[in-house]
Amino acid sequence: MILDCTKYLGDCECGRDHELRTKLVVCEYGALKNFDKYMDDCGLTGFRTVIYDTNTYNLPTMHHVRADQEIVLEAQGLHSEKGLIENMMTMLERKPDYIVVVGGGTLMDFGRYSAWKLGIPFVAIPTIVSSDGFTADICSIIIDGQKKSIPMQAADAVICDINIVSGAPRFLTIAGVQDILAKYVSIADWKIAHIVSGEYFCPKVCAMAQEALDIMARCANDLAEGKEPDYEAMAYTQMLSGLTMQILSNSRAASGAEHLVAHLVEMKPKGFKNAHGMHGECVGIGTIMCARAYHELAKRDTIEVKPYEPLDPAWVRDVFGNLADGIFKENENDVLKTFPPESIKEHWQEIRDVIATIPTAEELIDLYTKIGAKHSLAELDIDESIRGEFLDISSAIRNRLTFARMTRLIVK
């Protein structure tokens, strides 16, 4: 299938004029055989640098597209860190007219950052459908030890060859399922923030995220019943979810409190020293943790709220250690100060109605078990002792208004 990106553009009922850099998204079997034609369609010509890692370069199903220069990075130890990306850029023979990146989410950050730095287009060729970053313009990289999600450059085209992604190990595909099912929480967080604080909300973009979620939920249930994976549909959901980030220039529709687990696994604060796991696995378990906490609070018919208080400095230093200064800076202009706590109490029934749209933790665990997905803190080597502080720790690392963050204002 070829996504019609133009239907998401222009004036919207939300009051904004939406734009997309991505001109073409293709999700088809054998798509790379027509790669040069797609580049011509997008007006991309000239010196082409193609970037792989050692894993993607040697994939048995890989169709190597024409390149004026190939860069093959060592896959072991490769991660989205500013220094590593800038070191890769020194390997360029000359400034390319455009970059083609072949790989997963980590390599896409290499392409996205490099293209932005050089002021040139880049094209994404996914080799897995384990995350929704291929059509996004958000770059999640480590800067000075802290994971940052910053606006960057979206791909001009994404050419997803289903022959390649369908050959990926099953656990990578399952991680992609979990990444999209995490939208149960991220969509709810966005709606609740809008209800409580009046934060900007776009029904069209939310509907795009919901469409991706609904399709992936169907795919996941099919997997649970033993059916063959619908790779084309699953790839479509990843591309659609990424477009929501590009339209908003932030990840609001695709990333809520549940996504912060992935950042914690990389940052290694207290309780996460030995943590490891793929992005989708991490956010999948974050979705379970949020679902359990959200539904537990939603059992209350009414709540009481308390005045805003900043994070306890002693607690921050105990949990985050040498990362504490970055946490203090992130929370200087705490979003919890932008609305009265009473707003949560006044809109409590509306909040409960939104939470009701999230499957329970037990339902998610049952589904994840059936499809072979990770579903416990222990599977990520996260210390069980921090379970009680889990939402406080995760919500502290990003100044975004999520329901998890709002719980600081609710009397326990």
N, C-alpha and C positions, 0 to 999 in steps of 0.2 A: 504494500500500500504506500501511497505517496500522500503525505499530510499537506493539506491546503492551509499554509500558514497565514494567508491573506485574510481568512475569515475571522481572525482574532484581532485584526488591526482596526484603527480608526476610533471615532468617537464612541463612547460607552456610556451606559446609564449611570455609571459611577462618577461621571463628570470628568474623566481623564481621556486623553487621546493616546491609545495604546500603540506602541511600536515594537517591532521585532527586527533584529539584525539577521536572524536565520531566514534564509530564502527558501531552502529546500530540505525536507526530511523524507528519506526513503527507507522503508522497512520491507525488504523483499528478498526472496531466495535468489541468489546469483547477482545481487545488486552491484558488486564490484566489477563485474564484466562490462558494465556500462559507465564506469567511473569517469572516464575522460569526457563522455557525452554530458554527464551531469555537471562537470566542471565548466564545460563550454556554456551550458544553460545558465550557470551562475555568473558567467563572465570572468572566471578565474583562469588566468593564463600567466605564462612566464616561468621563472625559476621556482621549482617546487622542491621543498625539503620535506621528506617523510620521516617521521620519528616513530620508532618502535622501542620495546624493551626486548630482552633476549627471549622471553616467553612468547610474546606475540609474534615476533619475527619468525619463530620456528614452529608456529602452529601448523599441524598437518593440513588443515583446511584453509590456510591463508592463501589468498590471491594477492600477490605483491603488485601494487599499482606502480606505474612509471614514476621514477624519481630522478631529479638532477643531483640530489644528495640524499643519502640515507644515514640516519643516526640511530644506532642500536645501543640503548642503555642497559647496563646490567640490572636485571630485575631484582636480584636479592638485595634487600635493604633499601629499595627505592621507595620514597615517600614524598608527600607534598610539603617540601620545605624550601623556603625562599632561596637559601644558599645553593641547594642542589639544582634548582631550576636555573639560576643564573650561571652556575657552572656549566650546565648543558648548553647554554646559549653561546659560550665561548667556543663550542665545537662547530658552530656554523661556518661554512667556507666563505659565505658572503651573506648579505641581507637577502632573504628569499622574497619573492613576490607573494608567496603564501606558504603556510605550513600545513601539512597533513599529519594528524596524530592517529596512530593505530593502537588501541588498547582499551583499558578500563578507566575508572574514575581518577586514579592517581596520575596517569599519563595525560589525561585531559586537562588537569590543572597545569601541567608543564606547557601544553600548547596554548591554553587560555592566557596564562601569564605572559608567555613569550610573545604571543601575537599582540597583546596589549602594549607590552614594553617596546616592541619594534614598530607598532602602528601598521600592522599588516593583517590580512584575513587569515583564518585557520579553518580547516575542515576536519571533522571528527569521523573516524571509522571505528565504531564500537566492536570489541571482540567478546564482550559479555554484556548481559543486561542485568547487572547486579546493583545499579544505582541509577538515579534520574538526573545525573549531572551533564549528560551529553548535549542537551539543548539549553542548558542554563548559562547565565552570565555571572554566576557566583563562583569565586575561587576560594576553596577552603584549604589554606596553607598554614604551616607553623611559622610564626615570626617571633623571635626572641623567646622561644619555648612555649608560647601560648597559641592555641588553635584559633585562627581568625577566619571568618567568612566575609569576604570583601567583594564588592562589585568589580567585575573584570570584563573580559570580552567574550561574547558568545560566538559559537561557530557560525560561519556563513552557510554551511551545509553539513548535514549529518547523513552519512550513507551507511546504513546498517544492513549487512548481508546476513540473512538468517542462516545460511549454510555455515557461517562462522560461529555465530552466537549459540546456535543449537548444539555445537560440538563442545561447548564449555562444560567443565565438570558440574554435576548436578548441584553441588552445594553452592556454587556461585549463582546459579539461576534461582535457587531458593532464597539466597540473600537478597536478590532483587525483588522477589515477592514480598519479603518482609519490609523492604524499604518503601514500597508503595502502600502496603497495608498500614504502615505507620501514619498515613494520612487520616486515619480515624481520629487520632489525637491532634494532629496539626491543624486540621480543619476545625475541630471543636475549639481548640485554643484560640484560633483567629476569630471565630464567631463570638466566643465569650468575651474576648478583649473588646470587640466592637460593641457588644451589649453594655459592658460595664464602663468603658472609658470613651466610647465614640470613636475609637481608632478607625482609620480608613479601611473600608471593606468594599471589594468589587464582586458583585454577584456573578459576573461572567467568568472571572478567573477562578472563583470558588467552584463554579459549575465544572470547569475544566479539571480541577483537582478531584472533584467528586466523580467525574466520568472515569478518570484513570483509576481511582479507588474501586469503583463498582466493577470495572472490567477485570481488574486484578483479583478482586474477591471471587469472581466467577472462576477465573483460572485456578486460584488456590483451591477452591472447593472441588474442581475437576481433578486436580492432582490428588487431593485427599481421597477421592473415589477410585484412584488408580488409573485415571485416563492419561493419555500422552500430553506433554506440555504443549500449550498453544504459544509457541515462541513469537509468532508474529504479533499476536494480541499483547503479549507481555512486553515486547519491545515498544509497541505503540504507547502503552501506559507510561513507560519510562520517558519517552520523548515528550508526551503531552504534559507530564508533571514538570519536566524541565522548562517547557515553554512558559509555565505560570511564573517561574522565577525570573525569566527573562523579561516578561511583560511588566512585572512589578519592580524589577531591579532589586529584588530581595527574595528570600526564601519563605516568606510568610505563609503561603498556601501549602508549602511542601515540607515544612520543618517546624515542629513545636517543641514542647518540653521533652518529648521522647527522643529527639535527635541528639540532644546534648550528651547522651550516654556515649556516643561515638567520640565526641570531643574529649570526654573524660578519660576514655581508654587510651587516647594518645597523649594526654597531658600528664597522666600518672599522679594525681593527688592522693591523699590518704585513702586507703581501701582499694586503690586501683594500681598499686605498684606492679603487680604481676599480670594485670589485665591485658587481654588481647582478643582480637576478633575482627571480622570484616565489618564494614560500615553497616550493611543491611542486617547482619546478625545483632550488632549492638543496638540499632534503633528498634529492631524487633523486640528485644528484651526491654528496652526503654518503653515501648508501647504497652507491654504487659504491666510494667511497674506503674505507669501513669493510669492505665485502666483500673487497676486495683485501688489505687489511692483516690481517684476521681469518683468511682462508684461508691466507695466507702463513705466519702463526705456527702454524696448526693442522697444517701439514705436519710439524712436529717431533713425534717420538714422545714425547719427554720435554723438560722445560724446567728451567732453574735460576732461582731467584728471589733477590732482594736485599732488604736492609732498607729500610724506608720512609725517604724523604728529602723534605722539603718542596720546593716549586718554587723554582728558583734566582731570587732577587730580580733579579739583573742581567738574566736572560733575560726575565723578566716585563716589566721596564721597557723593554727593547729592543723586544719584540713589541707591547706594548699601550700604550706611551706614556702619555698622560694618563688612560688607563683603568686603569692599573696598580693604583691604590689600591683600586678596586672589585674587581679580581681577587684581591688579597691578602685582602680582607675575605671574599669568597666562599669562599676556601680555608682560612680560619682553622681550621675543624673538619673537616679533610679526611677524607672517608669511607674513604680508603685506610688510615687509622689504626684502623679499627674491627674489623679482622680480621688474623690473622697472614699474611704473604705466603706461607708454606708451604701455606696452604689452596688457593692456585691450583695449586701443584705436585701436591698430593694428589688434586685433582679434575680433573686435566688431561684425562683421557680423556673424562669427562663433558662438559667444556667443548668438546672437539673434536667430540663428537657433536652438541652444540647448534649449533656453527658450521656443521656439515655441512648443516643445514637452510636455510642462506642460499644463494641462487644465487651463482655466482661473478661476479666483476666483468665477465668476458667475456660471460656469459649476460645480465646486466643491460644491458650496452652494446648487445648484439645486439637485445634487445627494445625498448629505448628508441629505437634507430635506426629500427626498423621502424614505430614508432608516431609518430615525429617529435618525440621528447622530447630535451631537452638532456642531454648525458652527459659533458661534459668541463669542467675548471676554466676553460679558455680561453673557453668560451661564457658564463661568468659574469664574465669579465675578472678572474679571480683569478690572481695572480702564480704561475706555475709553479715559481718558485724556492723556494716554501715547501712544496712537496709532501712533502719528507722530514720536516718538522715539523708537518704538517697535523693529525694526531691529537693531538699534544701541545698545539697551540694550541687546538683545538676543545674538548678535554676540560678545559682549564683554566678555561673560562668558566662552568662549572656544576658544583657539588659533588654530582654524581650518580654512583653506582657503575655505570660501564659497562665493557665489556671494553677499550675504548680507553683508559680511565683506568687500568685494571689493568696495562696494558703498561709503565707506569712501574716496576712491581715485577718485571718479567721481564727477565732478563739477555739483552741483544740478541745 
